[in-house]
Structure formats: structure tokens, C-alpha cells
Amino acid sequence: MRDQFSNIMLCLHGTTNIYAQKFEGKAYWQDRYGNIMTDENGVALYDIIDVDEYGTPISTQQPVLFTTDVADIKSQVNSLLYQGYTIVNSEDYKKWIAGEWTPTTPIACVMYDDALSSLQYIMEWHIAENIPASIAVITRRQRKKNNEDGFASWAMLNDWVTRSNGQIDLVCHTHDLHHLSLHSYTDNAFDVIADPILEGPCWIDNGEYLYIPDGEGHDWYWNQSWVEQALAIPLYGVDQYDGTKLIETSFHITPRITDNVAIIRFWSSLAKPSGTGYDVPIQIWINDTQLVFDGIIKPKDYGTRIQWVEREWNNINLDTPFAVEAGVTFKMTFKTMAGHTGGPHLTCYCTFTDDTSKFYATTNCEGYTPYNADASPQKWWQYIDYPAGDKWSVKPVMILGNGTGRTVPQAEYDDYINTDIQRSQFAVTNYLKATWTEKSVWSGSWDNWNIYWDGDFSQDEQIWDADTGYQLTGWSYPKRVSAIFPTMTDTTCSVEYLKFDFEEKVPVEIPSSQWWDETEVDSGITKWDDSQTRQYNIQFLIEVSEDKVNWTTVGKAPSWTILKDDTKGNAAEIEPTIWTAGVTKYVRLTPINDGPTIGEEQHVVYMVSQVRIGIKDANTPLGKPFTQIAYPFGAYQANWKDENPLHPDWHDISSGLTNVFESNGIHHGYTIQAIRNVRHNGEDIGYNQRLSKFVLGRLMTHGITDPIVLNHFNMTNADVCNNLIALYAGYMFANTKHNGLKWQVSLEGDLLGHGTLKKRVDTIDYFAFDAWAFSGTNPPDIVRTSAPVNDGTNFEGDWGAGYYADEKKWLQERGALALIIINNNLGTGSPDSVAGKHVLDNPDAYIAKIVEYAKRYGWDGVTCNIEGVDVTANDWADWIYRDRATEFYKKLGRACHQNGLLLHCTAPASTGNENYDWASWVGWCDHAEIIKYVDGMKIMSYTESHEGSEPRPAAWDVAPLTKYNSSGPTDSRSFWQAVTEYTATVIPDQFKKRILMGGRAFGHVWYPNWKTGETPPEILSSLEWFNPNDEYWKYAAYLTDDDSQYKDDWNHYITYGELINKAATEIVPIIQDTTLDTTEMYFYNPKTEVKAWCGSPLTGARSQTTAKQNGFGGVGIWKIDDGDIEEYYPEFKSFGKSTLLYRK
């Protein structure tokens, strides 16, 4: 029978096959059917590059982190098809999750987040090959009709959905929540970070929000609307123009409040180059006299990359607060104190201002990009928005906080999320299928233009008010020039956008009689022609009036929007406004911001020849509302925020979010985490996969893997993505098959039960419940509350109050056996030698308690887990405990059997090599004697790696035993071989069937000591046997109690599923290091040097194979629900020829 694979969902973004150039005289670009390909505005594209049979460009641009090469996407999808997957869209995937459909093959959904316009290059393939897909849409990016650059238009999305007959479907990606807000998890203004908006209620500072105008605070401070028409000014770092100049940027600010400023927060845009950064020292000065900050700005570790924060809030807690007074202008200067030659710089968003007496900025930076001598026409605006030293007509997107504030209540959070989802639903229903009509409502002509040339641009705001000539608008220092258009339509209509046809620029500072003179004798270039190279970024204010006296603002639009596509291709969206048939509606177009004050760009004045209105057709059919959501960044507010969660101990969203989504018709949600989705009711699956329908997992595959990773593993980006897909889907490792031996598994407490127990009760023989503990003190007793046990017992305290489902009874009714583990670690996880010796010193008292409690609570037997009894203590005088241990098990076995109880024990894995084995760990256990008195002995052959060890497999089967221990003679046997040989040798043949070969379904992660870079000297001086070449010391995190010494966290335990998710998050492949071990999976991030080893399904299979080859009885796994059910534990039992272990 074929292996069972997981039903998965992939998260991708756009493609890197960006087709950006069009040239006349070339053949049209056609798809495989001969259809002419067009851009998002319906303009035909030209075939200047090679395309494949689907019309997709073969040549590609340099890939970026999140977008993916078309060939890589095809490779990912084809890898799944090859494995027998059926590709489905999100609607069918949802039906499977909801139990409305049971597919006959494994299924996978490919979801493209953000709805980028570059999807056109892969959508043609999906449509032509009938391969379903889903697209997550940030509906603000589509606007109404005229989409934001880089994003697909509603028309494109509708075309893909329609031509695919619905196989391509759409899900919500929010309207305007795909960015970050400020959060404080300690309710402290000085402890604020930028996190995704959906993650929880935002923080609000008390202070001044410089960029929010009076009377316009209807949007939250983090709303993208504040910056979508903004400029970015270089703030600190190195000037890209010359690669050496340290940036110094000043803001002149007029606050509206009187207060003390203790915190500065600014909304950073991109670094130049993007995705870079380093520790940069800066100073912040007020009025050139008061130093308020002198410190280091550090890059942020995003897991997949380390860089300066971009498109999110930067927070600077000042060294010295400073006072501001309402109405009094002050100067704030950012000074870069040091930087790398050719290093990057960071930019800060700035909104346009109409009053440079209150706000403006200056910078010494000359360019966002390096100087290029070959560039033409070599103007300053080719490198930056304003000349170095000139006034930028902007104010920073900045918050001046006084050090106090609040986290908004849950109700406010729910309200702004609800408002956003409502806007998203409105957008998709009203604009996806919308058809539009454009009408010309005013036009002018060149012929009627010159006669109106009468005015002084240095004095007059409005040059003339002609009905038939071209109108002028722009900047002529020191004035902003408005254009007024007397528009009229023949039908009454509601207008939702305006288009302005811009013509050439006018050199207004030159008398018209000189416009056609040459700039230089015999140059052939007229002054008119030369003026066409002038440039400045304008934000236009759009107003309407019926009397030219009372004006109403209906919108704003930047020049890069309304001048797009040869000056006529895009539009300015406005508030819906009624044009009445036959009534003149005046439209005024006015620059909000000043232009440059030096050079020819003091005069950048455009002619406008036509105004058109955009009308949405009244009979437009409504689009289908969203029923599912993909969370931006995969983030959501978790249910642990709820006092009474709807699904406790699940991965789930908060009840507030649940109510918001369901009230808006959204019933399933997708995050970004490589956790496998399982159709379940929450009680039949392990905790790591207990996902509600609102937090379904997706594996995000990236367009570019870090070159350091690719070079280390000698892989391509496609190789890495396909590796992670195979791991996530479950076909990297073959499912474990039953070979006729016995299976024992351990399980820790879980409030909702265990999936493996429920699904594998027919193939697993013994379930060992963790754990009770020996008291280790007088009077001898069994502590039954040191850890939760899923046996119907109610526990209060740190584990949480709850009533366990009685799994013990459930599985006993189905023929499996339930054993209670009793250990000597008192719930700490670390064996206590003193407690162990107390047990062996008082065997009769403890045995009486074991039997009493095991019978009282209905256990089938006991797994006695005595570990780490140090027989080397007291100068080896404690060697006596070796015999005492044997005597203890002799008595315990007799007592258990007399009372109808099974007795299993755990035993240390011994190699028989005295130079390798630690007597303090293995010395207490006489395997050959103890085996006589127990029904099963699990050899713990998975303890050779742990948080305090060197990174390595738990039971390597290739490398020499002495690889990790250089003392004594070389032993060429592997650890696994040595343990197997020792066990097979010392255990008498008649008892070998009682041996359970151990295997692990978990792993460990090790983080290197990055800060110190070496073991502290005081440690070295106390360790005579320290080997400076031993990699162990690089990862020995327990050497200090200071977490800040380490790159990440302490070395720690990790589950199979968690390691899959970690590899996917860091974009690092999982491999097998067959120079050490043939069964465990190995994780190594060459960028951070973080390492992990983890048991795989091959690990349990190896235990089975070894047991069968040596006549042992079976395997013992620690522990269930750390790995995937389908892979680790056999689905069907094979009865083989082995002798049954002792049963009641």
C-alpha cells in the first residue's frame, strides 16, 4: 500500500519574469494560442524576448526573496503531481477541511499572496494546463480600477478567474492590514516593537503625530493611506551617489502640542540597497545645540534575513528628553557618525506639506543610487527627489512620544479589524467584475493656447481661465500653479476617477519668443526641448466647484500616478461625486508641495489638454465575496488572549477575531507555518497539529535562497524549495512499516488526548504514560502530581486545571496495554541520583506503593524509569547500588507479576567500551541480570545528544564510536553498532525477546555562542581536559546564565514538526549527514551556524530492523505526537514470527 502523504498548502508570491519594456516595430507578444498578450491596462505587449509555449518570458530578472522564477514554480507543482497529488484551489481545500469532500489522492493548494501583477506569467500556465490555484488579494492595492504599480488590476483578476472557469479563486488578504503597527506587550512606551497589525491590539503613544493633518485623523496612525503618496528621504547611512559621504538630514518641525519628547518613532521606507544594513552610530540633535541621542542603530533579525527595518516603525528611546512648544518651530538633525564605504542608507517616509514655513527637510545626500557617468541627461533628479541642501516640501511620518500611552482595548481592535474586512468585502464585490465608461468632459488645444499667454508666474497663482486652450499646472518658484477646467457632461452620473492628459512642459521663465531658440549655437536643441527633461514630484490636490468660489476637496494624487504610461495611462481616484448633465463642474488641480528652489527645476510646469471622468457602469454584476482569509505575514491574534478560549489547547485565533470574520462571511483562515493540516475535531490529533479552521498551515516557498545556503549545500533555489515541500508533504522519508515485532511508545500529558494513541491503537502494543515520580524522601511514596497523566485524574496548578479524557480506559477497551511511568526526576526532566539511591535503599516501601497505586488506578503495568544513579560517588563506594538495583527489580518483578501487572524498565545504552561509557550513567545497570525479572527492557539508545552536548545525532550508526571522545584507544564501531553488539552479547538468548530497541521521534537545536566567540577564560581554567578544537564548546549554552550571550535562545528540545517549520522559516534544506548517521535528519544554517538533529521515520524503522536481526522483541519510542502519525508509526500490523512479550 502506498505511503500516506499530507494534504498541504503552499504559499508563493509573484514571479520574477517581469516584462517591463515595449518597443514599436516589434512583433506582438503572443501566447500559445496566438492571442496577443497585454498589460494590465490592455496595452499590447511586444515580443522582444523569448517566450515559452504559454507566452511566459523565458529570460528572467534577478530573483528577489519572495517572488519566484516561473520555472521554479512549475518545478514545485510538477514535483507534487509526480508524487500523485491533485492540485486544488482554496475552495476545494476548504471543503476537505470541513469534511464536505474526501479526496481519493493527496491534495495540494498553491496560493499566491498579494496578487502581484507579475502573476500573469504563471497564470497563463495554470489556465492552459487546467491547474487550479488561489490568489490572496490585498484589496486596497487594486484601488477601484487603476491598480497600484506592481499589483494585478481587478480586470486581470477577473480575467483569470473567468478563463479558468473558477479553478483560480480568490481569498481575502485584508484591505489595508498588510503592514505593521506598534505593540507593547508590557504596557510600557519604552518597550514597543513593530509587529503585524493582526497580531493584537496596537499601542497608541501620547504625543504628536506629525504627519496626520488637523481634522484628518479618521484613519489609524498605521494605515497605509498615510504613506502611499509619500516620498522617502535618506535619513542615515552612506550616500549612494558617491559611496562615501555620511548622511546628515534635518527636519524643521512645528508641533501642535507643548510637551516633553522622550521617544521618536519614524516609519522607515526602504534602505538603499534594500534588504541591507549594519550597526550604524548616529546622533540626534535638537536646534544644533542639544544632543538627545548618541547610540547605535542595529539591524533586525527576521529569521530569514538580518537587515535594517524597512516599511515599518523604527523606535528610538532618547537619552535625553527635549521640550517642544506648540507653534514654535524646531530643528531635528540625524547625523551619521560612521559607515562602510559603499554601504547602504535608510530612508524615512515623508508626507507632502503645503506650508514650508512650518515643515521642511534638508539632506546632504545626493542620490539613492551610485553616480553613472553614462546616464542621460545627467540631472540631479535622476538620483534623488530634491537637490542636496535644498528644501524638501515634506514633513516626516514621525511620532513624538512623551513616554506614556496605552494599548487599545480588545473592542477597539475588533472594531478596526472589522472595518477593514468590511472594506475588503465591499471592494471585491463591487470592483472585481466592474465595467467602466470614460467620457471626455473638457479638452483644450494648442491653437487656442498662445493667445492667453499673459501673466507673471512669479506673482499669479492662476495664469488664465480659458475654455479652449491648454491649462497649466506645476511649480514656478516661488509659486504653485493651479489649473481650472470647466467640465461638462451630457448625462448625470457619479464619477469615481478623473484622468488628466498631460502634454509637454513649458519653460515659463523664458519669454515665449525665445522658446524655439537653441540652447547653444548649432546644438540643434531648443530651449523648449531642453525643458522637457525637467522633473519634480508633485502631489496634486483635486477640488470641484460649481461657482469657482466654494471648493470641495475630492481627492489627492501624486504625479507618478496621473503621469503614468506616457502621461495618459492612469487616473486619480476621487470620492464619488455627482456630475449633473448640462451643468458646468469646475475642476481645480493644484500642487500641494513646493518644488526645488535651485536650477532649471525651479520651473516645472505642465500643459493639460484633456479631462476625462470615470463612471462605473450601474449594471455591473457583483463579485463573489471572500469566504477565506490568508493572514498578512501569517500573523493573527491567538486564542491565549481569551479568558475562556473556544478551543483551549488548540492553535486558534481569538474569539474576537472569530466573531469579526464569521460576521463578515469568512470561515477559514491560513497562516504561514509549515504545520500539516489535518481534518479533525481537535481531540484526535497531537498538539502540534491541533489547528482550528482559522489557523491552517502553509509552507512558504521563496524565490531566492541565500547564496550562502545554496553554496554550502551545492543546491539551486528549486532544489531547496522541493526539499522543503517533500519534507512538509511527508514523502522525504518512507512511512515506517510494521515487521511483526512489538511497539512500545511513551506519551506525555495532553489535555485533549493523543492522536497517535487514537489512530494507532491497533498497531501499538504498549502505551507508557509519563509520569509519576518516586518521592526520593521519607516516607517513601509515589508522587502522582509531578506531571500530568492522561488517566482521568484532575490536576491543578502550573499545568492548568482541566479534566483529561480517560485515554487509558479507551485504549484498554481496544486491546492495548497502558503502563504508568515512574521516574526519579520529580517532574524536572533530569534524573536525580540521590532520589534513585533512596529508591534502591528502600525497595520494599516503594514497591508496596507502586503496586497499590497501579492497581487502584487500573494500570496494566508499570514502566520503571530509574536513570542516572551515580555509582562512582564516594570514591566508588556507591558501586553497591549496582547490586541493589538488580535486587530492587527482582522484588518489583515478583510483586508486579503476583498482582497481574506488567513490568517494563528503561535501561541506559551501554557500548561495553569503558573508555566511552560513563560509569556514572550506565554503571548502576546490570542488563544481563535485570532482564530476568522484567517483561520488557527499553534500551535508551537515543541519549547521546542533548541540550548540553555537542551537536550530533542521538545514536549515530556510521561514524566511529570515539569520534566524540578522543580519550582511550580508537573504537571504529559506531555507537549504534556498539550498543547493539553489547546488548546482544550480554542478554541471555532466552530473554532477548524482552529487549525493546529505543528510538527517538524528537531532536535538539544548538545555537552557537556568538557574542563571546569562545568559552569564557574562567571556565577554561577549571577544565584540565578542555579541548579547544572540540566543537562542543561553541554550543555549550549552559556555560552562562546570561541569555544575551547567545545568538538566539538556549539549546533546546525540538519536535519533528517544529524542525520542519524551522527549516521552512529559515529557508534551509533538511538533509541526512550520512558520514554520521543514516536515519536522523540534519539541519544546518550556514548563515547562523545553528544546528539540529532529529529522529525521522527511518530512526524507528532502524530500531525495528536491528531488533529483528538480533532476536529482540521490539522497539520503544520516546515519544508519540512529536512526529507525524502517518510516517512514524505503522498503520497496519504484521504478525511475523516473533514471540509475544509477557501479557497478563
DAUR-V549391 format. One record per residue. NEAR is the number of other C-alpha atoms within 12 Angstrom. Layout:
BEGIN
NEAR, NEAR
END
This chain:
BEGIN
10, 16, 26, 30, 34, 39, 43, 47, 48, 49, 47, 42, 41, 38, 43, 37, 35, 30, 34, 23, 16, 21, 16, 13, 10, 15, 18, 25, 33, 27, 28, 19, 14, 13, 16, 20, 31, 25, 31, 34, 26, 16, 15, 22, 29, 27, 28, 21, 25, 21, 25, 23, 21, 28, 36, 36, 35, 25, 22, 25, 20, 16, 26, 24, 27, 29, 39, 40, 40, 40, 29, 33, 42, 29, 24, 40, 41, 24, 27, 40, 21, 17, 27, 23, 31, 31, 38, 36, 37, 43, 34, 31, 42, 37, 22, 29, 34, 23, 16, 13, 16, 17, 22, 13, 23, 31, 37, 45, 44, 46, 49, 46, 46, 45, 46, 39, 40, 37, 44, 40, 42, 45, 44, 37, 31, 37, 30, 24, 21, 22, 33, 38, 46, 47, 47, 47, 47, 42, 46, 38, 34, 36, 36, 39, 42, 37, 35, 33, 26, 26, 35, 41, 40, 40, 33, 37, 41, 33, 26, 38, 31, 21, 23, 25, 19, 27, 31, 40, 44, 44, 44, 49, 43, 48, 39, 41, 41, 37, 34, 34, 38, 41, 33, 27, 22, 14, 23, 24, 34, 28, 23, 32, 30, 33, 33, 28, 38, 44, 38, 38, 37, 38, 38, 34, 35, 25, 30, 38, 35, 38, 38, 29, 21, 12, 8, 14, 16, 14, 18, 31, 34, 39, 30, 29, 28, 31, 32, 29, 31, 36, 37, 40, 51, 48, 45, 44, 48, 44, 42, 36, 34, 24, 26, 25, 30, 35, 43, 36, 42, 39, 41, 34, 40, 31, 35, 24, 23, 21, 24, 25, 35, 30, 37, 39, 40, 40, 44, 35, 34, 30, 35, 37, 28, 26, 27, 26, 33, 28, 25, 32, 26, 31, 34, 38, 29, 28, 22, 20, 14, 21, 23, 30, 29, 23, 23, 25, 33, 22, 25, 23, 20, 18, 22, 27, 29, 22, 28, 36, 36, 32, 32, 35, 35, 35, 32, 36, 32, 31, 21, 24, 25, 31, 25, 28, 18, 18, 16, 20, 24, 29, 29, 38, 32, 42, 37, 38, 23, 27, 29, 23, 18, 24, 33, 42, 52, 48, 45, 41, 37, 37, 38, 42, 37, 26, 25, 27, 22, 25, 36, 38, 47, 36, 39, 36, 41, 36, 36, 40, 29, 27, 24, 18, 12, 9, 14, 13, 17, 16, 28, 32, 29, 26, 30, 35, 36, 40, 34, 32, 22, 29, 34, 43, 41, 45, 45, 46, 45, 37, 34, 41, 39, 31, 33, 25, 26, 25, 27, 24, 18, 25, 19, 21, 29, 29, 22, 33, 38, 31, 24, 33, 42, 29, 29, 43, 37, 26, 33, 42, 26, 30, 37, 40, 31, 30, 23, 26, 22, 24, 27, 24, 34, 33, 30, 31, 22, 22, 13, 17, 26, 24, 16, 22, 25, 18, 21, 20, 32, 19, 15, 19, 27, 30, 31, 27, 26, 28, 25, 25, 29, 40, 46, 48, 44, 48, 44, 41, 28, 25, 32, 38, 40, 34, 42, 45, 42, 35, 34, 28, 28, 17, 17, 19, 26, 25, 34, 31, 37, 46, 40, 49, 36, 37, 24, 29, 35, 42, 35, 36, 28, 21, 19, 20, 15, 17, 22, 20, 21, 17, 18, 12, 10, 9, 12, 14, 18, 21, 29, 27, 21, 27, 31, 26, 27, 33, 37, 42, 38, 42, 37, 40, 36, 37, 33, 34, 26, 24, 16, 19, 14, 14, 19, 23, 22, 26, 28, 34, 37, 34, 38, 28, 32, 37, 30, 24, 23, 16, 24, 25, 26, 35, 38, 43, 34, 32, 21, 22, 28, 26, 33, 20, 16, 16, 20, 25, 34, 32, 43, 41, 46, 37, 38, 35, 41, 40, 43, 40, 24, 22, 23, 31, 36, 32, 36, 41, 43, 39, 37, 38, 36, 34, 38, 36, 38, 36, 33, 27, 20, 17, 13, 17, 17, 20, 26, 25, 30, 40, 32, 42, 49, 50, 44, 33, 31, 37, 32, 40, 33, 32, 28, 22, 25, 21, 13, 13, 21, 23, 28, 29, 31, 33, 34, 37, 40, 34, 28, 35, 42, 33, 22, 30, 37, 23, 20, 28, 24, 31, 32, 36, 44, 49, 42, 35, 39, 43, 45, 45, 47, 39, 30, 25, 21, 29, 30, 29, 36, 41, 37, 40, 41, 36, 39, 40, 38, 42, 39, 47, 45, 42, 45, 47, 50, 42, 35, 37, 41, 31, 24, 22, 30, 23, 17, 19, 25, 16, 23, 27, 37, 31, 31, 37, 43, 38, 34, 41, 47, 36, 40, 44, 45, 39, 33, 31, 33, 28, 30, 37, 32, 33, 31, 28, 41, 47, 50, 48, 46, 43, 39, 35, 41, 42, 35, 33, 39, 43, 33, 38, 45, 33, 27, 35, 33, 28, 35, 40, 40, 48, 49, 49, 44, 38, 37, 40, 44, 43, 32, 31, 24, 15, 15, 26, 31, 35, 28, 31, 27, 29, 35, 37, 43, 42, 41, 23, 23, 22, 23, 15, 12, 12, 20, 17, 16, 23, 22, 27, 24, 29, 40, 37, 25, 23, 33, 26, 15, 21, 21, 32, 42, 46, 48, 46, 46, 47, 42, 40, 33, 33, 28, 14, 21, 21, 26, 29, 29, 27, 32, 39, 36, 29, 44, 37, 27, 29, 30, 24, 27, 38, 34, 25, 30, 43, 36, 22, 28, 34, 25, 15, 24, 25, 39, 39, 46, 50, 45, 46, 43, 45, 39, 36, 40, 32, 30, 22, 21, 12, 11, 16, 12, 25, 25, 25, 36, 34, 24, 29, 42, 30, 30, 37, 43, 28, 29, 40, 36, 24, 31, 36, 26, 16, 26, 22, 34, 41, 50, 47, 45, 45, 43, 36, 45, 41, 36, 30, 29, 22, 19, 31, 27, 24, 28, 29, 30, 36, 34, 39, 39, 34, 41, 28, 25, 38, 37, 32, 31, 43, 41, 46, 48, 48, 47, 38, 44, 41, 36, 36, 32, 33, 32, 28, 31, 33, 38, 41, 47, 41, 45, 42, 34, 25, 27, 25, 35, 25, 27, 33, 28, 18, 18, 15, 16, 18, 24, 18, 26, 30, 39, 42, 32, 31, 41, 38, 23, 28, 41, 35, 22, 24, 28, 22, 19, 18, 32, 37, 36, 47, 53, 49, 50, 48, 49, 50, 44, 41, 43, 42, 42, 44, 41, 40, 33, 24, 20, 22, 19, 25, 32, 23, 14, 12, 18, 16, 12, 11, 14, 10, 14, 20, 18, 17, 14, 20, 27, 31, 31, 34, 41, 35, 38, 29, 28, 21, 12, 16, 20, 15, 26, 30, 26, 26, 24, 29, 34, 30, 28, 33, 34, 46, 40, 35, 43, 47, 35, 35, 43, 39, 31, 39, 43, 49, 44, 40, 34, 30, 24, 16, 19, 29, 32, 31, 36, 40, 41, 38, 42, 35, 36, 23, 26, 26, 27, 34, 39, 46, 50, 49, 51, 48, 39, 32, 47, 48, 38, 38, 50, 38, 28, 33, 38, 30, 21, 31, 33, 42, 43, 46, 47, 48, 44, 39, 40, 47, 41, 39, 45, 49, 41, 34, 40, 45, 51, 36, 28, 21, 21, 19, 16, 15, 15, 23, 22, 24, 31, 28, 26, 20
END
